[in-house]
Amino acid sequence: MPSGHPLDIKSAFSIVGCEFGPMRVPRVFRFPKYPSLHDTDRQGKGPAMNMMHRHGIIAAVVAASLGMTLAACSTSGAGTLSSEVTGDVTVSDASATSTTSTISGDGAIDTSDLFTDRDLEQTADLEGATYYTVTSGEDIQISETGVYVISGTASDVTITINAADDAKVQIVLDGVSITNADAPAIYVVSADKTFVTTMSGSTNTLEVTGTFAAVGDTNTDAVIFSKDDLVLNGEGTLSITSTANGVSCKDDLTITGGTYSVSSTEDAFEANDSIAIAGGTFSIDTDKDGFHCENDEDDTVGFVYVCGGSFDISASDDGIQATTVAQIDGGSFAITASEGIEGTFVQINGGTIDISASDDGINAAAKSAALDVVIEFNGGDTTIVMGSGDTDAVDANGSIYVNDGTISITGSSAFDYDVTGELNGGTVTVNGSQITEMTTQMMGRGAVGAMTRG
């Protein structure tokens, strides 16, 4: 265990309104960038907790890495998932059409308010809904809260949502096919939150064939383009083909259900502040990243959280890329990419992950100055097959911790880290042989470290 400082857990989390019962507190704080949540960080940007509370990365890697137990942490609002968080949370309700996913309560990301009940509901309440049949060359303008059912086949049609800041708009795709030359099929200019829901049994197709045209100062470079929060769910199928991005959200992107086939020359799914996925089936073929989360004006946001779903990703760059935290709690992944999963802090707590990579299988790099660079395994079944050449299966420009889980690596360099490496548990197999001690090759940077079973 690297050196660090004692952590006042109760004081740290009182800022987010949590009350604590008995808990196990480890001897030291693993991440020295946050010796105390009341201190300034190394860059002098002010209290570290300011960033963590911004979008739910509570103390960044505090709860996750310390293995603590949260007790009686209440959430508020219509999106309450559970009145208590004690380890994992299974999110469901009485409806058979609601996503059921196990959301970790002690990972790097505060998941207490990631998904609302409506996010997880896979069917829309159609009572009082408005119905549209698309017509070529005729845009659809939506300006009020409500449910809108879209069907038909047409070209050069944009469904534009320009509603009040507190409006919740639900677009239900019920057998719709839209092919545009240079504009999004769905464009959210303004709303509190927009839901795009695929009707059960429906097949829907959205395509842009040419170069996207800007709308004023906005580069609307995605088939579904949203300036505000966007939720994708449903029980139908949506196929997206794009000459740029598939889905782009300039705020928080949430996906809880549906079947998606995306072919894009840029990112298949991208968001500025967060991507949270609780379910869905994804087939992605992209010339850039499968899932990409980055805000070029704020490096303290931009996390990716996955607790369920099935993913088949073929990407020329990264399968999944986060600016801050990439946390996998569940799901099934088959990723073929230059790099499989990348972030500043990458945490694998569950799921079945198969990565075939030509550069790094899992990579942690300093994309955010607010976090230490870390890769951590606490569970899951991870298989990484590396291409030949200067490649690393697990590569951190910081530290690597293997605490639990099963890891199988095929390649010339299994682990590469710059700071600290620990094998504290789990089962690690490299080229068919189980290991209890690992060496890291620094690829010409002049240092060799060892990871021993602690």
C-alpha positions as CSV (number, residue, x, y, z in Angstrom):
1,M,0.0,0.0,0.0
2,P,1.5,3.4,-1.0
3,S,2.0,6.0,1.7
4,G,-0.7,8.5,2.3
5,H,-2.7,10.3,5.0
6,P,-5.6,9.3,7.2
7,L,-8.9,10.3,5.8
8,D,-11.8,11.8,7.7
9,I,-14.5,9.9,5.9
10,K,-17.4,11.3,7.9
11,S,-16.4,14.9,7.5
12,A,-15.7,14.4,3.8
13,F,-19.1,13.0,3.0
14,S,-21.2,15.2,5.2
15,I,-20.8,17.8,2.4
16,V,-23.1,15.7,0.2
17,G,-25.7,15.1,2.9
18,C,-24.9,11.5,3.9
19,E,-25.3,10.1,7.3
20,F,-23.0,7.2,8.3
21,G,-23.4,4.1,10.4
22,P,-20.6,1.7,11.2
23,M,-18.0,1.4,8.5
24,R,-14.6,-0.1,7.9
25,V,-11.9,2.6,7.5
26,P,-8.6,1.5,6.1
27,R,-5.3,2.6,7.6
28,V,-4.3,5.1,4.9
29,F,-5.7,7.1,2.1
30,R,-4.5,5.5,-1.1
31,F,-4.5,8.6,-3.3
32,P,-2.1,11.2,-2.0
33,K,-3.6,13.9,-4.3
34,Y,-6.4,14.2,-1.8
35,P,-4.8,13.9,1.6
36,S,-7.8,15.7,2.9
37,L,-11.0,16.6,1.2
38,H,-10.8,20.0,3.0
39,D,-7.3,20.8,1.5
40,T,-6.6,22.3,-1.9
41,D,-5.4,19.9,-4.6
42,R,-1.9,19.9,-6.0
43,Q,-2.8,22.4,-8.7
44,G,-4.1,24.8,-6.0
45,K,-7.6,24.9,-7.6
46,G,-9.4,24.9,-4.4
47,P,-11.1,22.3,-2.3
48,A,-11.1,18.9,-4.1
49,M,-14.6,18.3,-3.0
50,N,-15.8,21.1,-5.2
51,M,-15.0,19.1,-8.3
52,M,-16.3,15.8,-6.9
53,H,-19.7,17.2,-6.0
54,R,-20.0,18.8,-9.5
55,H,-21.2,15.6,-11.2
56,G,-21.2,12.9,-8.6
57,I,-17.6,11.7,-8.5
58,I,-17.6,11.7,-4.7
59,A,-14.1,12.3,-3.6
60,A,-13.1,10.8,-6.9
61,V,-11.7,7.5,-5.9
62,V,-12.2,7.7,-2.2
63,A,-15.2,5.4,-1.7
64,A,-14.1,3.0,-4.4
65,S,-10.5,2.5,-3.4
66,L,-11.0,2.4,0.3
67,G,-13.7,-0.3,0.2
68,M,-15.9,1.6,2.7
69,T,-19.6,0.9,3.4
70,L,-22.1,3.7,3.0
71,A,-25.1,3.6,5.3
72,A,-28.3,5.5,5.3
73,C,-27.3,7.9,2.5
74,S,-30.6,9.4,1.4
75,T,-31.2,10.7,-2.0
76,S,-33.9,13.3,-3.0
77,G,-36.2,14.2,-5.8
78,A,-38.3,12.1,-8.2
79,G,-35.2,10.2,-9.3
80,T,-34.6,8.5,-5.9
81,L,-33.1,5.1,-6.5
82,S,-32.9,3.8,-3.0
83,S,-33.4,5.3,0.5
84,E,-30.3,3.5,1.7
85,V,-27.0,2.5,0.1
86,T,-25.3,-0.4,1.6
87,G,-23.0,-1.9,-1.0
88,D,-24.7,-2.6,-4.3
89,V,-28.1,-1.4,-5.2
90,T,-30.5,-3.2,-7.5
91,V,-32.6,-0.7,-9.4
92,S,-36.0,-1.8,-10.5
93,D,-39.7,-1.3,-9.9
94,A,-42.9,-3.4,-10.1
95,S,-43.1,-2.8,-13.9
96,A,-41.9,-5.5,-16.2
97,T,-40.8,-2.8,-18.6
98,S,-38.2,-1.2,-16.3
99,T,-34.5,-1.8,-16.5
100,T,-33.1,-3.8,-13.6
101,S,-29.4,-3.2,-13.0
102,T,-27.0,-3.6,-10.1
103,I,-25.5,-0.2,-9.4
104,S,-22.4,-0.2,-7.1
105,G,-22.8,2.0,-4.0
106,D,-19.1,2.0,-3.2
107,G,-17.4,2.7,-6.5
108,A,-15.5,5.8,-7.7
109,I,-18.6,7.5,-8.9
110,D,-21.5,8.5,-6.7
111,T,-24.4,6.6,-8.4
112,S,-27.1,7.6,-6.0
113,D,-28.8,9.9,-8.5
114,L,-27.5,8.8,-11.8
115,F,-30.8,7.2,-12.9
116,T,-34.3,8.4,-12.3
117,D,-37.3,6.1,-12.3
118,R,-38.4,7.6,-15.6
119,D,-34.9,7.1,-17.1
120,L,-35.2,3.4,-16.3
121,E,-38.8,3.0,-17.5
122,Q,-38.7,1.5,-21.0
123,T,-42.2,2.4,-22.1
124,A,-43.9,5.8,-22.4
125,D,-47.2,6.8,-21.0
126,L,-49.1,7.4,-24.2
127,E,-52.2,8.9,-22.7
128,G,-52.5,12.4,-24.2
129,A,-49.6,11.8,-26.5
130,T,-49.3,13.7,-29.8
131,Y,-48.7,11.7,-33.0
132,Y,-46.7,12.7,-36.0
133,T,-46.1,10.9,-39.4
134,V,-43.0,12.3,-41.0
135,T,-43.2,14.0,-44.4
136,S,-40.2,14.7,-46.6
137,G,-39.0,18.2,-46.4
138,E,-41.2,19.1,-43.4
139,D,-39.5,19.6,-40.1
140,I,-41.3,18.9,-36.8
141,Q,-41.1,21.6,-34.1
142,I,-41.8,20.7,-30.5
143,S,-41.9,23.5,-27.9
144,E,-43.8,22.0,-24.9
145,T,-43.5,19.2,-22.3
146,G,-45.2,16.1,-23.6
147,V,-44.9,12.7,-25.3
148,Y,-44.6,12.7,-29.1
149,V,-44.9,9.5,-31.1
150,I,-43.1,9.6,-34.5
151,S,-43.6,7.2,-37.4
152,G,-43.3,7.0,-41.2
153,T,-40.6,7.3,-43.8
154,A,-39.2,10.5,-45.1
155,S,-36.1,12.5,-46.1
156,D,-34.8,15.9,-45.0
157,V,-36.7,16.0,-41.8
158,T,-35.4,17.4,-38.5
159,I,-37.4,16.9,-35.3
160,T,-36.4,20.0,-33.3
161,I,-37.1,20.3,-29.6
162,N,-36.9,23.9,-28.4
163,A,-38.8,24.0,-25.0
164,A,-38.5,25.7,-21.7
165,D,-35.6,24.9,-19.4
166,D,-37.8,22.9,-17.1
167,A,-39.6,20.9,-19.9
168,K,-39.3,17.1,-20.1
169,V,-40.0,16.0,-23.7
170,Q,-40.3,12.3,-24.7
171,I,-39.9,11.4,-28.4
172,V,-41.2,7.9,-29.0
173,L,-39.9,6.3,-32.2
174,D,-42.5,3.9,-33.6
175,G,-41.3,2.6,-36.9
176,V,-39.7,5.8,-38.3
177,S,-37.1,6.1,-41.0
178,I,-35.4,9.5,-41.7
179,T,-32.6,10.1,-44.1
180,N,-31.1,13.6,-44.2
181,A,-28.4,15.2,-46.3
182,D,-26.8,17.6,-43.9
183,A,-28.9,18.0,-40.7
184,P,-29.6,15.9,-37.5
185,A,-32.7,13.8,-37.5
186,I,-33.3,14.9,-33.9
187,Y,-32.0,18.2,-32.6
188,V,-32.6,19.3,-29.0
189,V,-32.0,23.1,-28.7
190,S,-33.4,23.4,-25.3
191,A,-35.2,21.3,-22.6
192,D,-34.6,20.1,-19.1
193,K,-34.4,16.6,-20.4
194,T,-35.3,14.8,-23.6
195,F,-36.1,11.1,-23.8
196,V,-35.7,9.2,-27.1
197,T,-37.7,6.0,-26.6
198,T,-38.0,3.1,-29.1
199,M,-41.4,1.5,-29.1
200,S,-41.5,-2.2,-28.3
201,G,-41.2,-4.2,-31.5
202,S,-40.4,-1.2,-33.7
203,T,-37.5,-0.9,-36.1
204,N,-36.2,2.7,-36.6
205,T,-33.5,4.1,-38.9
206,L,-31.9,7.5,-38.7
207,E,-29.2,8.5,-41.3
208,V,-27.2,11.5,-42.4
209,T,-25.4,11.0,-45.7
210,G,-23.6,14.2,-46.4
211,T,-21.6,16.9,-44.6
212,F,-23.4,18.4,-41.6
213,A,-24.3,22.0,-41.9
214,A,-23.9,24.3,-38.9
215,V,-26.9,26.0,-37.4
216,G,-25.7,29.5,-36.5
217,D,-22.7,29.0,-34.1
218,T,-23.7,25.4,-33.4
219,N,-21.9,22.6,-35.2
220,T,-24.7,20.1,-35.2
221,D,-22.5,17.1,-36.1
222,A,-24.6,14.1,-35.0
223,V,-27.7,12.3,-36.2
224,I,-29.1,12.9,-32.7
225,F,-27.7,16.1,-31.3
226,S,-28.7,17.6,-27.9
227,K,-27.6,20.7,-26.1
228,D,-29.2,19.5,-22.9
229,D,-29.6,16.2,-21.0
230,L,-30.6,13.2,-23.2
231,V,-31.9,9.8,-22.3
232,L,-32.1,6.8,-24.7
233,N,-34.3,3.9,-23.7
234,G,-37.0,1.6,-25.0
235,E,-37.7,-1.9,-26.2
236,G,-37.2,-1.4,-29.9
237,T,-34.3,-1.1,-32.4
238,L,-32.6,2.1,-33.6
239,S,-30.0,2.1,-36.4
240,I,-27.9,5.2,-36.8
241,T,-25.6,5.9,-39.8
242,S,-23.5,9.1,-39.7
243,T,-20.8,10.9,-41.6
244,A,-19.7,12.4,-38.3
245,N,-21.0,11.4,-34.8
246,G,-23.9,9.1,-34.1
247,V,-25.3,10.6,-30.9
248,S,-23.9,13.8,-29.4
249,C,-25.0,15.3,-26.0
250,K,-23.5,18.5,-24.7
251,D,-24.6,17.7,-21.2
252,D,-25.4,14.3,-19.5
253,L,-26.2,11.3,-21.7
254,T,-28.1,8.4,-20.1
255,I,-28.9,5.1,-21.7
256,T,-31.0,2.4,-20.0
257,G,-32.5,0.2,-22.7
258,G,-33.0,-0.4,-26.4
259,T,-31.1,-2.0,-29.2
260,Y,-28.6,0.2,-31.1
261,S,-26.6,-0.3,-34.3
262,V,-24.3,2.7,-35.0
263,S,-22.0,3.2,-37.9
264,S,-20.1,6.5,-37.7
265,T,-16.9,8.2,-39.0
266,E,-16.5,10.0,-35.7
267,D,-17.6,9.0,-32.2
268,A,-20.6,6.7,-32.0
269,F,-21.8,8.1,-28.7
270,E,-20.3,11.3,-27.1
271,A,-21.2,13.6,-24.3
272,N,-19.6,16.5,-22.5
273,D,-20.3,15.9,-18.8
274,S,-21.2,12.2,-18.3
275,I,-22.3,9.0,-19.9
276,A,-24.3,6.6,-17.7
277,I,-25.5,3.3,-19.0
278,A,-27.7,0.8,-17.2
279,G,-28.8,-1.4,-20.1
280,G,-29.1,-1.8,-23.8
281,T,-27.6,-3.8,-26.7
282,F,-25.0,-2.0,-28.8
283,S,-23.4,-2.9,-32.1
284,I,-20.9,-0.1,-32.9
285,D,-18.6,0.4,-35.9
286,T,-16.7,3.7,-35.7
287,D,-13.7,5.4,-37.1
288,K,-13.1,7.1,-33.8
289,D,-14.4,6.1,-30.3
290,G,-17.3,4.0,-29.3
291,F,-18.2,6.1,-26.2
292,H,-16.4,9.3,-25.6
293,C,-17.0,11.8,-22.7
294,E,-15.1,15.0,-22.7
295,N,-15.7,18.7,-22.0
296,D,-13.0,20.7,-23.5
297,E,-13.7,23.6,-21.2
298,D,-13.7,21.7,-17.9
299,D,-11.5,18.7,-17.2
300,T,-13.2,17.9,-13.9
301,V,-16.2,16.4,-15.7
302,G,-16.5,13.7,-18.3
303,F,-17.0,10.3,-16.7
304,V,-18.4,7.1,-18.1
305,Y,-20.3,4.7,-15.9
306,V,-21.7,1.3,-17.0
307,C,-23.6,-1.2,-14.9
308,G,-25.4,-3.2,-17.5
309,G,-25.8,-3.9,-21.2
310,S,-24.2,-5.8,-24.1
311,F,-21.6,-4.1,-26.1
312,D,-20.0,-5.1,-29.4
313,I,-17.6,-2.3,-30.3
314,S,-15.2,-2.0,-33.2
315,A,-13.4,1.3,-33.0
316,S,-10.4,2.8,-34.8
317,D,-9.4,4.7,-31.6
318,D,-10.9,3.9,-28.2
319,G,-13.7,1.6,-27.3
320,I,-14.6,3.7,-24.2
321,Q,-12.8,7.0,-23.3
322,A,-13.5,9.1,-20.3
323,T,-11.8,12.3,-19.2
324,T,-12.2,11.6,-15.5
325,V,-13.4,8.2,-14.4
326,A,-14.3,5.2,-16.5
327,Q,-16.1,2.8,-14.1
328,I,-17.4,-0.6,-15.2
329,D,-19.8,-2.3,-12.7
330,G,-21.4,-4.7,-15.0
331,G,-22.2,-5.6,-18.6
332,S,-20.8,-7.7,-21.4
333,F,-18.1,-6.2,-23.6
334,A,-16.4,-7.3,-26.8
335,I,-14.1,-4.5,-27.8
336,T,-11.8,-4.4,-30.8
337,A,-9.9,-1.1,-30.8
338,S,-6.6,0.7,-30.7
339,E,-7.3,1.1,-27.0
340,G,-10.1,-0.7,-25.2
341,I,-10.9,1.5,-22.2
342,E,-9.2,4.8,-21.3
343,G,-9.6,7.4,-18.6
344,T,-7.7,9.2,-15.9
345,F,-9.0,6.7,-13.3
346,V,-10.3,3.4,-14.7
347,Q,-12.1,1.1,-12.2
348,I,-13.3,-2.4,-13.1
349,N,-15.7,-3.7,-10.4
350,G,-17.7,-6.2,-12.5
351,G,-18.8,-7.3,-15.9
352,T,-17.3,-9.6,-18.6
353,I,-14.8,-7.6,-20.7
354,D,-13.1,-9.0,-23.8
355,I,-10.6,-6.6,-25.4
356,S,-8.5,-7.0,-28.5
357,A,-6.2,-4.0,-28.8
358,S,-3.4,-2.8,-31.0
359,D,-2.0,-0.2,-28.5
360,D,-3.1,-0.5,-24.9
361,G,-5.9,-2.7,-23.6
362,I,-6.8,-0.6,-20.7
363,N,-5.0,2.8,-20.3
364,A,-4.9,5.4,-17.6
365,A,-3.5,8.8,-18.6
366,A,-3.6,12.3,-17.1
367,K,-6.6,13.6,-19.0
368,S,-7.9,15.4,-15.9
369,A,-5.6,17.4,-13.6
370,A,-8.1,16.8,-10.7
371,L,-7.4,13.1,-10.3
372,D,-4.5,10.8,-9.8
373,V,-3.8,8.4,-12.6
374,V,-5.0,4.9,-11.6
375,I,-6.2,1.6,-12.9
376,E,-8.0,-0.5,-10.3
377,F,-9.5,-4.0,-10.5
378,N,-12.0,-5.0,-7.8
379,G,-13.9,-7.7,-9.7
380,G,-15.2,-8.8,-13.1
381,D,-13.8,-11.1,-15.7
382,T,-11.4,-9.3,-18.0
383,T,-9.6,-10.8,-21.0
384,I,-7.1,-8.8,-23.0
385,V,-5.4,-9.9,-26.2
386,M,-2.7,-7.6,-27.4
387,G,-1.3,-7.1,-30.9
388,S,2.4,-7.3,-31.6
389,G,4.8,-4.5,-31.1
390,D,5.1,-1.8,-28.5
391,T,1.9,-2.6,-26.7
392,D,0.7,-3.0,-23.1
393,A,-2.3,-4.8,-21.9
394,V,-2.8,-2.7,-18.7
395,D,-0.9,0.7,-18.9
396,A,-1.1,3.4,-16.3
397,N,0.9,6.6,-16.3
398,G,0.4,6.3,-12.6
399,S,-0.6,3.3,-10.5
400,I,-2.2,-0.1,-10.9
401,Y,-4.1,-2.0,-8.2
402,V,-5.4,-5.5,-8.6
403,N,-7.6,-6.3,-5.6
404,D,-10.0,-8.9,-7.0
405,G,-11.4,-10.3,-10.2
406,T,-10.1,-12.5,-12.9
407,I,-7.7,-11.1,-15.5
408,S,-6.3,-13.0,-18.5
409,I,-3.7,-11.4,-20.7
410,T,-2.1,-12.5,-23.9
411,G,0.7,-10.2,-25.0
412,S,4.4,-9.3,-24.7
413,S,3.8,-6.6,-21.9
414,A,1.1,-7.3,-19.4
415,F,1.4,-4.4,-16.9
416,D,3.1,-1.1,-17.3
417,Y,3.0,1.6,-14.6
418,D,5.0,4.7,-13.6
419,V,4.3,5.0,-9.9
420,T,3.0,2.0,-7.9
421,G,1.7,-1.5,-8.7
422,E,0.0,-3.9,-6.3
423,L,-1.4,-7.4,-6.7
424,N,-3.5,-7.7,-3.6
425,G,-6.0,-10.4,-4.8
426,G,-7.8,-11.9,-7.7
427,T,-6.5,-14.3,-10.3
428,V,-4.1,-13.0,-12.9
429,T,-3.0,-15.1,-15.9
430,V,-0.4,-14.0,-18.4
431,N,0.1,-16.0,-21.6
432,G,-1.5,-19.0,-20.0
433,S,0.3,-19.0,-16.7
434,Q,-1.0,-17.7,-13.4
435,I,1.3,-15.2,-11.8
436,T,1.7,-14.0,-8.2
437,E,4.4,-11.4,-9.0
438,M,4.5,-9.0,-11.9
439,T,7.2,-6.9,-13.4
440,T,6.5,-3.8,-15.5
441,Q,8.5,-2.7,-18.5
442,M,8.7,1.1,-18.7
443,M,9.2,1.0,-22.4
444,G,12.5,2.9,-22.5
445,R,11.7,5.3,-19.7
446,G,14.5,3.9,-17.6
447,A,12.6,2.3,-14.7
448,V,11.5,-1.2,-13.8
449,G,9.0,-1.8,-11.0
450,A,7.6,-4.9,-9.4
451,M,4.1,-5.8,-8.3
452,T,4.0,-8.4,-5.6
453,R,1.1,-10.2,-4.1
454,G,0.4,-8.3,-0.9
